[in-house]
């Protein structure tokens, strides 16, 4: 990787097929795949459709393992410990539904857990008689050590597994994950990490983190095609781990079971190495630092313009920033969704979450963004607030 970064922002926006008439400041939800990565995916599809049987039988097994090996190097792991899944939710399902629990066992989640993962935990608990417990994340502007203290205080002798976010979805917090994992392990509790936002937003070294299982999306900050994610399992945690779909590889081992669950389009997985190359061409770790700085500037700008506050101090923020919306009275999920719909109608998208009794706006910063995007966003948000009868007078 060259030390010099290319020109970013509007100067590089042509690398994506983004709608020029829509203000894209929400890379965090679904990502945005560069044209060059999509071209690689299309080439894999062309090879597959040229002779499907030959491709599936002779090309795919080696190509899939090669792609997994390249991804593994990017996240500090080895290829034998990494398999592809379609998204982080599928990976979390695989781990949690493979876990052996008995009535009275406890599954610990964080108060800012992603709703889909919360529902997986609820489902597993309902089927096994396990109990769901919650460790509170103090918010806004949480302190890392307070989070670790709250986590430890939520343990009990029946806590079997903790489901930890690496970067929370609604609040965009980069949590002190290594210390949290160590705290769990010291208490004899294994850890599943929902790292949906991790790859490409922060640098990963999964063996060093020490998680029993880590699931990450590649379509978000790594900019791979939609439908590309991974599941990392420590070697001693691969036994009895099964995909959501049981198929021909059942009983043949971790990689055999996950690499083939039936006929599917593997092109998103096989294009992940191209996404890694693109990410590194734009600066790699330098790009991550640039995006983090830009998100902080964006959040500070919006907080000033709206006369409100940001959700996290710089030491717990990444390429997503959170700003409280000055709505009158308490906010719930319905009000948050209504305001997001107003923004969509106005030509932009930024997720709005109800945290505590307030509504919080999340902005993302990716290579194609620049500061002027958030100046435009502040004008759109201000206009939407002026049209909202629940907003205080200004």
C-alpha positions as CSV (number, residue, x, y, z in Angstrom):
1,X,0.0,0.0,0.0
2,X,1.4,3.4,-0.9
3,X,1.8,5.9,1.9
4,X,0.1,8.6,-0.3
5,X,-3.7,8.5,-0.2
6,X,-5.7,9.3,-3.4
7,X,-8.0,12.2,-3.5
8,X,-11.2,11.3,-1.8
9,X,-14.7,12.7,-1.4
10,X,-16.4,14.1,-4.6
11,X,-13.2,13.5,-6.5
12,X,-13.6,9.7,-6.2
13,X,-17.4,9.4,-6.1
14,X,-17.4,8.2,-9.7
15,X,-16.0,4.9,-8.4
16,X,-19.5,4.1,-7.1
17,X,-22.9,4.0,-8.9
18,X,-24.4,6.4,-6.4
19,X,-27.4,8.5,-7.3
20,X,-26.0,12.0,-7.7
21,X,-29.3,13.5,-6.7
22,X,-29.4,11.7,-3.4
23,X,-27.2,12.7,-0.4
24,X,-25.6,9.4,0.7
25,X,-24.5,9.7,4.3
26,X,-25.5,6.3,5.6
27,X,-22.8,3.9,4.5
28,X,-23.3,2.0,7.8
29,X,-26.6,0.4,7.0
30,X,-26.0,-1.4,3.6
31,X,-22.6,-0.2,2.5
32,X,-22.0,0.8,-1.2
33,X,-20.1,-1.5,-3.5
34,X,-17.6,0.1,-5.9
35,X,-18.0,-0.5,-9.6
36,X,-14.6,-2.3,-9.9
37,X,-15.7,-4.8,-7.2
38,X,-19.0,-5.3,-8.9
39,X,-17.2,-6.0,-12.1
40,X,-15.2,-8.8,-10.4
41,X,-18.4,-10.2,-9.1
42,X,-19.9,-10.2,-12.6
43,X,-16.9,-12.0,-13.9
44,X,-17.3,-14.8,-11.3
45,X,-20.9,-15.0,-12.3
46,X,-20.0,-15.3,-16.0
47,X,-17.5,-18.1,-15.2
48,X,-20.2,-19.9,-13.2
49,X,-22.9,-19.6,-15.9
50,X,-20.5,-20.7,-18.7
51,X,-20.6,-24.2,-17.2
52,X,-22.4,-24.4,-13.9
53,X,-21.5,-28.1,-13.1
54,X,-17.8,-27.7,-13.8
55,X,-17.7,-24.4,-11.8
56,X,-19.5,-25.8,-8.8
57,X,-17.6,-29.1,-8.8
58,X,-14.1,-28.0,-9.8
59,X,-13.7,-24.2,-9.5
60,X,-15.7,-23.2,-6.5
61,X,-14.2,-25.3,-3.7
62,X,-10.7,-24.0,-4.3
63,X,-11.8,-20.5,-5.1
64,X,-13.9,-20.2,-2.0
65,X,-11.0,-21.4,0.2
66,X,-8.6,-19.0,-1.6
67,X,-11.0,-16.1,-0.9
68,X,-11.4,-17.1,2.7
69,X,-7.6,-17.2,3.1
70,X,-7.2,-13.7,1.7
71,X,-10.0,-12.4,4.0
72,X,-8.4,-14.2,6.9
73,X,-5.1,-12.4,6.4
74,X,-6.9,-9.1,6.4
75,X,-8.5,-9.9,9.8
76,X,-5.4,-11.5,11.3
77,X,-6.7,-15.1,11.3
78,X,-6.0,-18.3,9.4
79,X,-8.2,-19.6,6.6
80,X,-9.0,-22.8,8.4
81,X,-10.9,-20.8,11.1
82,X,-13.0,-18.7,8.7
83,X,-16.1,-19.5,6.7
84,X,-18.4,-17.3,4.7
85,X,-22.0,-16.6,5.6
86,X,-24.5,-14.3,3.8
87,X,-24.7,-11.7,6.6
88,X,-23.9,-11.2,10.3
89,X,-27.4,-12.2,11.3
90,X,-27.0,-15.6,9.7
91,X,-23.6,-16.0,11.4
92,X,-25.0,-15.1,14.8
93,X,-27.9,-17.5,14.2
94,X,-25.5,-20.3,13.4
95,X,-23.5,-19.9,16.6
96,X,-26.3,-19.2,19.0
97,X,-28.5,-22.0,17.7
98,X,-25.7,-24.5,17.9
99,X,-25.0,-23.6,21.5
100,X,-26.0,-26.2,24.1
101,X,-28.2,-24.6,26.9
102,X,-30.4,-25.9,29.6
103,X,-33.2,-24.3,31.6
104,X,-31.9,-21.6,33.9
105,X,-28.7,-20.9,31.9
106,X,-28.3,-17.2,31.1
107,X,-27.4,-15.5,27.8
108,X,-26.0,-12.0,28.4
109,X,-26.5,-9.2,25.9
110,X,-25.8,-5.4,25.9
111,X,-28.5,-2.8,26.2
112,X,-27.6,-1.5,22.7
113,X,-27.7,-5.0,21.1
114,X,-28.9,-5.0,17.5
115,X,-32.6,-5.9,17.3
116,X,-32.1,-8.9,15.0
117,X,-29.5,-10.4,17.3
118,X,-31.8,-9.7,20.3
119,X,-34.5,-11.7,18.5
120,X,-32.1,-14.6,17.9
121,X,-31.3,-14.6,21.6
122,X,-35.0,-14.4,22.5
123,X,-35.7,-17.4,20.2
124,X,-32.9,-19.5,21.6
125,X,-33.9,-18.7,25.2
126,X,-37.6,-19.6,24.5
127,X,-36.6,-22.9,23.0
128,X,-34.1,-23.9,25.7
129,X,-35.6,-22.4,28.8
130,X,-32.6,-20.1,29.1
131,X,-32.9,-16.6,30.6
132,X,-31.8,-13.4,28.8
133,X,-29.9,-10.8,30.9
134,X,-28.8,-7.3,30.0
135,X,-25.7,-5.3,30.8
136,X,-26.4,-1.6,30.5
137,X,-24.3,0.7,28.4
138,X,-24.4,4.2,30.0
139,X,-25.4,6.7,27.4
140,X,-24.7,9.3,26.0
141,X,-20.9,9.7,26.1
142,X,-20.2,6.4,27.9
143,X,-17.0,5.7,29.6
144,X,-15.2,2.4,28.6
145,X,-14.4,1.3,32.1
146,X,-17.9,1.9,33.3
147,X,-19.1,-0.3,30.5
148,X,-16.8,-3.1,31.6
149,X,-17.9,-2.6,35.2
150,X,-21.6,-2.9,34.2
151,X,-20.8,-6.0,32.1
152,X,-19.1,-7.7,35.1
153,X,-22.0,-6.7,37.4
154,X,-24.4,-8.4,35.1
155,X,-22.7,-11.8,35.4
156,X,-24.2,-14.6,37.6
157,X,-23.1,-18.2,38.2
158,X,-25.6,-19.2,35.5
159,X,-24.2,-16.9,32.7
160,X,-23.0,-19.2,29.9
161,X,-22.5,-17.0,27.0
162,X,-22.2,-13.2,26.4
163,X,-23.2,-11.7,23.1
164,X,-21.1,-8.5,22.6
165,X,-21.2,-5.8,20.0
166,X,-17.9,-4.6,18.6
167,X,-19.4,-1.5,17.2
168,X,-23.0,-0.9,18.2
169,X,-25.5,-0.3,15.3
170,X,-27.9,2.3,16.6
171,X,-25.5,4.2,18.7
172,X,-22.3,3.8,16.7
173,X,-20.1,3.1,19.7
174,X,-16.7,1.4,19.3
175,X,-16.6,-0.6,22.5
176,X,-13.5,-1.7,24.4
177,X,-13.9,-5.2,23.1
178,X,-10.6,-6.8,24.1
179,X,-11.1,-5.8,27.7
180,X,-14.7,-6.9,27.6
181,X,-13.8,-10.3,26.2
182,X,-11.1,-10.8,28.8
183,X,-13.6,-9.9,31.6
184,X,-16.0,-12.5,30.3
185,X,-13.3,-15.2,30.0
186,X,-12.0,-14.5,33.5
187,X,-15.5,-15.4,34.7
188,X,-15.6,-18.6,32.6
189,X,-18.1,-17.1,30.1
190,X,-17.6,-17.6,26.4
191,X,-18.1,-14.8,23.9
192,X,-19.9,-14.3,20.6
193,X,-19.0,-11.0,19.0
194,X,-21.5,-9.3,16.6
195,X,-18.9,-7.5,14.5
196,X,-21.3,-6.4,11.8
197,X,-19.6,-3.0,11.5
198,X,-16.0,-4.1,12.3
199,X,-14.3,-5.1,9.1
200,X,-13.0,-2.1,7.2
201,X,-14.1,0.4,9.9
202,X,-11.5,-0.7,12.4
203,X,-8.3,-2.9,12.2
204,X,-8.9,-6.4,13.2
205,X,-6.7,-9.1,14.7
206,X,-9.2,-11.8,15.7
207,X,-6.8,-14.2,17.5
208,X,-5.5,-11.3,19.6
209,X,-9.0,-10.2,20.5
210,X,-9.6,-13.7,21.9
211,X,-13.3,-14.0,21.1
212,X,-14.7,-17.5,20.9
213,X,-16.6,-16.6,17.8
214,X,-16.6,-13.3,15.7
215,X,-19.1,-12.6,12.9
216,X,-18.4,-9.7,10.6
217,X,-20.0,-8.2,7.5
218,X,-17.9,-7.5,4.4
219,X,-20.6,-5.6,2.5
220,X,-20.5,-2.6,4.9
221,X,-17.2,-0.8,5.6
222,X,-15.1,-3.3,3.5
223,X,-17.4,-2.5,0.5
224,X,-17.9,-6.0,-0.8
225,X,-21.1,-7.0,-2.6
226,X,-24.2,-7.5,-0.6
227,X,-24.5,-11.0,0.8
228,X,-20.8,-11.4,1.9
229,X,-20.0,-11.9,5.6
230,X,-17.8,-14.2,7.6
231,X,-17.8,-16.4,10.7
232,X,-14.6,-16.8,12.6
233,X,-14.5,-19.7,15.1
234,X,-11.5,-20.3,17.4
235,X,-10.2,-23.9,16.7
236,X,-11.4,-25.2,20.0
237,X,-14.9,-23.7,19.3
238,X,-15.6,-25.3,15.9
239,X,-16.9,-28.7,17.0
240,X,-20.7,-29.0,17.0
241,X,-21.0,-25.6,15.2
242,X,-23.4,-25.9,12.3
243,X,-24.8,-23.6,9.7
244,X,-28.5,-22.6,9.7
245,X,-29.0,-24.9,6.7
246,X,-27.9,-28.5,7.3
247,X,-26.7,-30.1,4.0
248,X,-24.3,-32.6,2.5
249,X,-21.4,-31.7,4.7
250,X,-23.1,-32.5,8.0
251,X,-20.7,-34.1,10.3
252,X,-17.7,-33.5,8.0
253,X,-16.3,-30.6,10.0
254,X,-16.6,-26.8,10.3
255,X,-15.5,-25.8,6.8
256,X,-17.2,-28.6,4.9
257,X,-20.5,-27.8,6.5
258,X,-20.4,-24.1,5.9
259,X,-18.7,-24.1,2.5
260,X,-21.6,-26.0,0.9
261,X,-25.2,-25.6,2.2
262,X,-26.8,-26.1,-1.2
263,X,-26.9,-24.4,-4.6
264,X,-26.2,-20.7,-4.2
265,X,-24.6,-17.7,-6.0
266,X,-21.1,-17.5,-4.4
267,X,-20.0,-14.5,-6.4
268,X,-20.3,-12.1,-3.5
269,X,-17.9,-14.2,-1.4
270,X,-15.5,-14.6,-4.3
271,X,-15.4,-10.8,-4.8
272,X,-14.3,-10.1,-1.2
273,X,-10.5,-10.1,-2.2
274,X,-11.3,-7.4,-4.7
275,X,-13.0,-5.4,-2.0
276,X,-10.0,-5.8,0.2
277,X,-7.7,-4.6,-2.6
278,X,-9.9,-1.5,-3.2
279,X,-10.0,-0.7,0.5
280,X,-6.2,-0.9,0.6
281,X,-5.8,1.2,-2.6
282,X,-7.8,4.0,-0.9
283,X,-5.4,3.9,2.1
284,X,-6.4,1.0,4.3
285,X,-5.8,2.0,7.9
286,X,-5.3,5.6,6.7
287,X,-8.7,5.5,5.1
288,X,-10.2,4.2,8.4
289,X,-8.5,7.1,10.3
290,X,-9.7,9.6,7.8
291,X,-13.3,8.3,7.9
292,X,-13.3,8.4,11.7
293,X,-12.0,12.0,11.7
294,X,-14.6,13.1,9.1
295,X,-17.5,11.4,11.1
296,X,-16.4,13.3,14.2
297,X,-16.3,16.6,12.3
298,X,-19.8,15.8,10.8
299,X,-21.3,15.0,14.3
300,X,-19.8,18.2,15.8
301,X,-21.2,20.3,13.0
302,X,-24.7,18.9,13.3
303,X,-24.6,19.3,17.1
304,X,-23.6,23.0,16.7
305,X,-26.2,23.7,14.1
306,X,-29.0,21.9,16.1
307,X,-27.8,23.3,19.5
308,X,-27.6,19.8,20.9
309,X,-25.0,17.1,21.7
310,X,-23.1,14.2,20.3
311,X,-23.5,10.6,21.6
312,X,-19.8,9.5,22.0
313,X,-16.5,11.0,22.8
314,X,-13.7,10.5,20.2
315,X,-12.2,7.6,22.0
316,X,-15.3,5.5,21.5
317,X,-16.3,6.7,18.1
318,X,-15.5,5.3,14.6
319,X,-16.7,6.2,11.1
320,X,-20.2,6.8,12.5
321,X,-21.3,9.8,14.5
322,X,-24.4,10.2,16.6
323,X,-26.3,13.5,17.3
324,X,-29.3,14.0,19.5
325,X,-32.3,15.4,17.6
326,X,-34.0,18.3,19.5
327,X,-37.5,16.9,19.4
328,X,-40.0,18.0,22.0
329,X,-40.9,15.4,24.6
330,X,-39.8,11.8,24.8
331,X,-39.0,9.9,21.7
332,X,-39.9,6.3,20.9
333,X,-39.2,4.0,18.0
334,X,-42.3,5.2,16.0
335,X,-41.2,8.9,16.2
336,X,-37.6,7.9,15.3
337,X,-38.9,6.0,12.2
338,X,-41.2,8.9,11.3
339,X,-38.3,11.3,11.3
340,X,-36.2,9.0,9.2
341,X,-39.0,8.8,6.6
342,X,-39.0,12.6,6.5
343,X,-35.3,12.6,5.6
344,X,-35.8,10.0,2.9
345,X,-38.6,12.1,1.4
346,X,-36.1,15.0,1.5
347,X,-33.5,13.2,-0.5
348,X,-31.1,11.7,2.1
349,X,-30.9,8.9,4.6
350,X,-29.5,8.8,8.1
351,X,-30.8,6.3,10.7
352,X,-32.7,7.7,13.7
353,X,-32.8,5.6,16.9
354,X,-34.7,6.1,20.1
355,X,-32.1,5.7,22.9
356,X,-33.4,6.4,26.4
357,X,-36.1,9.0,25.9
358,X,-34.3,10.9,23.0
359,X,-34.0,10.4,19.3
360,X,-30.5,10.2,17.9
361,X,-29.4,10.7,14.3
362,X,-26.5,8.6,13.0
363,X,-24.2,9.8,10.2
364,X,-21.6,7.7,8.4
365,X,-18.3,8.8,6.7
366,X,-16.9,6.8,3.8
367,X,-14.3,7.5,1.1
368,X,-16.9,9.2,-1.2
369,X,-18.0,11.6,1.5
370,X,-16.6,15.1,2.3
371,X,-17.4,17.8,4.8
372,X,-19.8,19.7,2.4
373,X,-22.1,16.6,2.5
374,X,-22.8,17.2,6.2
375,X,-23.4,20.9,5.6
376,X,-26.1,19.9,3.2
377,X,-27.4,17.3,5.7
378,X,-27.6,19.9,8.5
379,X,-29.8,22.1,6.2
380,X,-32.1,19.1,5.4
381,X,-32.4,18.1,9.1
382,X,-33.0,21.7,10.2
383,X,-35.8,22.0,7.6
384,X,-37.3,18.7,8.7
385,X,-37.3,19.8,12.3
386,X,-39.0,23.0,11.4
387,X,-41.8,21.0,9.7
388,X,-42.1,18.7,12.7
389,X,-44.7,19.8,15.2
390,X,-42.9,17.8,17.9
391,X,-39.7,19.9,17.6
392,X,-39.2,22.7,20.0
393,X,-39.5,26.3,18.7
394,X,-36.2,27.7,17.4
